[in-house]
Amino acid sequence: MFKKLTPALAAELSAFVGPANVLTEADQLEPYGHDEYSLRDIRRLPDAVVRPRSTDEVAAILKLANEARIPVTPRGGATGLCGGCVPVRGGLVLSLERLNRIVEIDARNQMAVVEAGVTLHDFEKAVAEAGFDFPPHPGEESAMIGGMIATNAGGSRAVKYGVIRNYVRGLEVVTAGGDILHLGGKLLKSSTGYNLLHLFIGSEGTLGVITRAVIQFRAKPALTRSLVIPFETLESAIEAVPLFFERNIVPLALEFVPLDVLRITEEHLRRVWPSHAGAVHLFIILDAADEAEMDRASQAVAETALETGALDVFIADTPAKQENVLAIRSKIYEAVKAETVEILDICVPRAEIAAHVKRVREIEAKFGLWLPTFGHAGDGNVHTHLMKARYVDGRFVPLDEKIWRAAIEGIREEIFADGLARGGVISGEHGIGLVKKRDLAKSLPAAQVELMRGIKRVFDPNGILNPGKIFD
Ligand SMILES: Cc1cc2nc3c(=O)[nH]c(=O)nc-3n(C[C@H](O)[C@H](O)[C@H](O)COP(=O)(O)OP(=O)(O)OC[C@H]3O[C@@H](n4cnc5c(N)ncnc54)[C@H](O)[C@@H]3O)c2cc1C
């Protein structure tokens, strides 16, 4: 049903964006054939990469591709972990990298207007320089605003301040047919018909191409403090989590990490984590308006953790100490990436994490693969890593490929089944993309998936936008 890009169509694209921004040579295409999902199995080169500089150029490209039935895969920073921006049906990769202008930082409305290709790094910097804060933070700062919106990105601070959906106030979107929609605006409220804006958040490039966004920011927390709390067992660490909330302690971030994973990252970065006690650590960031409030919150966290079996409480309160623990926490994936097959990102109700992680331990024993599990304990978003190596006596021991490949499907199936049975979802923040497409039908009622298909048909009748993602 889809057509290949012909030289004549490539020439038309060149007329829109300039020849330098239509890439067709194999070595130019190679970097655009994958994202951060670790297995090479899913790689696929597009016929061409096209790099527009304006919304009008995006509209012209889509109109042409729609008429010619050429698939178009939008691409942001390619930091996705489930193959979302991989052009599995060939055609065009539409890279947003040149739509990278921060149009406005509007302090009066506490909102920014930015193009979709602005990186998280540049956006955070601009917001911070204006004296404000933007909480959503996927761990990789080369992610772009458009990609973050298209995946409904979260990150560690979601526990207190929510995911990006809570910050998107307006969107400019180009539809498959090349029409430009303006949804929402610098508005805090709207009850004006169906909310199409929110339909595009988390739509993974399958409904339209986001070209510009109005993003809310907030006041900077006056003070932050990080706490590292070692526990003897995973169970005791995780069991402390719902107790914090029961006692009305809501940290800015609340993560759990096994010590072996911290040690691997320490070695990778040549940095030192504050404690090597126990087997699992809680990593907590608190924010507060003043020292008295911060001391009260720290005291409450420490008392609760000690009650449930914490071995100690380490406080990082200077900028250097905080930077050190944050750097180690945020580089874990980099340290284990070479040995990782897939990172799951199930989200369960917070109070179910302990039982879910216990079940992951049983599945680990049953299949004999190392499944280090850590993540955003505060919001129930658990990252189980499916590994192709074991970690024995301080070093990775690679497994035979046949062994890990034979185990992967069974492990995924049992972990997903447990998450769903606890009222969870198979993706809390990474999206479905290509890699979890085969799991979607098992995780949602058929009627819901059918409604999604119907929505897709309304926005993209010819199915050219990111085909092969979420569902077929
Ligand atoms: C080390 C590491 C840590 C991470 N930690 C987190 C985390 O804590 N929380 C979290 O949520 N994620 C995390 N991620 C995943 C990833 O960073 C996020 O999914 C991010 O939001 C993807 O943004 P991107 O610009 O890289 O998108 P891409 O990977 O380029 O694309 C992702 C999807 O969005 C679509 N898309 C991209 N741009 C547009 C656009 N302008 N219009 C329409 N569709 C578009 C693509 O087609 C694709 O389906 C992490 C990734 C890494 C590598």
The ligand as a Tripos MOL2 file, in Angstrom:
@<TRIPOS>MOLECULE
LIG
   53    58     1     0     0
SMALL
NO_CHARGES

@<TRIPOS>ATOM
      1 C1         19.1100    7.2160   29.7620 C.3       1 LIG1
      2 C2         17.6470    7.3890   29.4980 C.ar      1 LIG1
      3 C3         16.8070    7.6940   30.5380 C.ar      1 LIG1
      4 C4         15.4490    7.8830   30.3090 C.ar      1 LIG1
      5 N1         14.6480    8.2060   31.3610 N.ar      1 LIG1
      6 C5         13.3560    8.4790   31.1360 C.ar      1 LIG1
      7 C6         12.5160    8.8890   32.2140 C.ar      1 LIG1
      8 O1         12.9400    8.9580   33.3660 O.2       1 LIG1
      9 N2         11.2320    9.1870   31.9340 N.ar      1 LIG1
     10 C7         10.7290    9.1200   30.6590 C.ar      1 LIG1
     11 O2          9.5560    9.4510   30.4570 O.2       1 LIG1
     12 N3         11.4880    8.6990   29.6350 N.ar      1 LIG1
     13 C8         12.7830    8.3870   29.8360 C.ar      1 LIG1
     14 N4         13.5680    7.9910   28.7960 N.ar      1 LIG1
     15 C9         12.9640    7.7920   27.4520 C.3       1 LIG1
     16 C10        13.0220    9.0140   26.5120 C.3       1 LIG1
     17 O3         14.0090    9.9350   26.9080 O.3       1 LIG1
     18 C11        11.6600    9.6920   26.4610 C.3       1 LIG1
     19 O4         10.7150    8.7920   25.9050 O.3       1 LIG1
     20 C12        11.6220   11.0030   25.6500 C.3       1 LIG1
     21 O5         10.4160   11.6570   25.9430 O.3       1 LIG1
     22 C13        11.7360   10.7960   24.1550 C.3       1 LIG1
     23 O6         11.9620   12.0480   23.5310 O.3       1 LIG1
     24 P1         12.7620   12.1290   22.1460 P.3       1 LIG1
     25 O7         12.7730   13.5360   21.6920 O.co2     1 LIG1
     26 O8         14.0640   11.4850   22.2580 O.co2     1 LIG1
     27 O9         11.7750   11.2900   21.2080 O.3       1 LIG1
     28 P2         12.0950   10.2070   20.0800 P.3       1 LIG1
     29 O10        12.7720    9.0270   20.6590 O.co2     1 LIG1
     30 O11        12.7530   10.8790   18.9410 O.co2     1 LIG1
     31 O12        10.6130    9.8070   19.6430 O.3       1 LIG1
     32 C14         9.7300    9.2120   20.5530 C.3       1 LIG1
     33 C15         8.3360    9.1180   19.9160 C.3       1 LIG1
     34 O13         7.8000   10.4290   19.7320 O.3       1 LIG1
     35 C16         7.5060   10.6610   18.3580 C.3       1 LIG1
     36 N5          7.8600   12.0660   18.1020 N.ar      1 LIG1
     37 C17         9.0600   12.6620   18.3110 C.ar      1 LIG1
     38 N6          8.9740   13.9680   18.0300 N.ar      1 LIG1
     39 C18         7.6970   14.1890   17.6160 C.ar      1 LIG1
     40 C19         6.9960   15.3450   17.1740 C.ar      1 LIG1
     41 N7          7.5610   16.5390   17.1010 N.pl3     1 LIG1
     42 N8          5.6910   15.2130   16.8160 N.ar      1 LIG1
     43 C20         5.0640   13.9960   16.8970 C.ar      1 LIG1
     44 N9          5.6860   12.8860   17.3140 N.ar      1 LIG1
     45 C21         6.9880   12.9890   17.6650 C.ar      1 LIG1
     46 C22         8.3400    9.6600   17.5800 C.3       1 LIG1
     47 O14         7.7540    9.3600   16.3330 O.3       1 LIG1
     48 C23         8.3280    8.4900   18.5320 C.3       1 LIG1
     49 O15         7.1410    7.7500   18.3810 O.3       1 LIG1
     50 C24        14.9300    7.7670   28.9970 C.ar      1 LIG1
     51 C25        15.7780    7.4400   27.9320 C.ar      1 LIG1
     52 C26        17.1270    7.2460   28.1700 C.ar      1 LIG1
     53 C27        18.0220    6.9120   27.0250 C.3       1 LIG1
@<TRIPOS>BOND
     1     1     2 1
     2     2     3 ar
     3     2    52 ar
     4     3     4 ar
     5     4     5 ar
     6     4    50 ar
     7     5     6 ar
     8     6     7 ar
     9     6    13 1
    10     7     8 2
    11     7     9 ar
    12     9    10 ar
    13    10    11 2
    14    10    12 ar
    15    12    13 ar
    16    13    14 ar
    17    14    15 1
    18    14    50 ar
    19    15    16 1
    20    16    17 1
    21    16    18 1
    22    18    19 1
    23    18    20 1
    24    20    21 1
    25    20    22 1
    26    22    23 1
    27    23    24 1
    28    24    25 2
    29    24    26 1
    30    24    27 1
    31    27    28 1
    32    28    29 2
    33    28    30 1
    34    28    31 1
    35    31    32 1
    36    32    33 1
    37    33    34 1
    38    33    48 1
    39    34    35 1
    40    35    36 1
    41    35    46 1
    42    36    37 ar
    43    36    45 ar
    44    37    38 ar
    45    38    39 ar
    46    39    40 ar
    47    39    45 ar
    48    40    41 1
    49    40    42 ar
    50    42    43 ar
    51    43    44 ar
    52    44    45 ar
    53    46    47 1
    54    46    48 1
    55    48    49 1
    56    50    51 ar
    57    51    52 ar
    58    52    53 1
@<TRIPOS>SUBSTRUCTURE
     1 LIG1         1 GROUP 0 **** ****
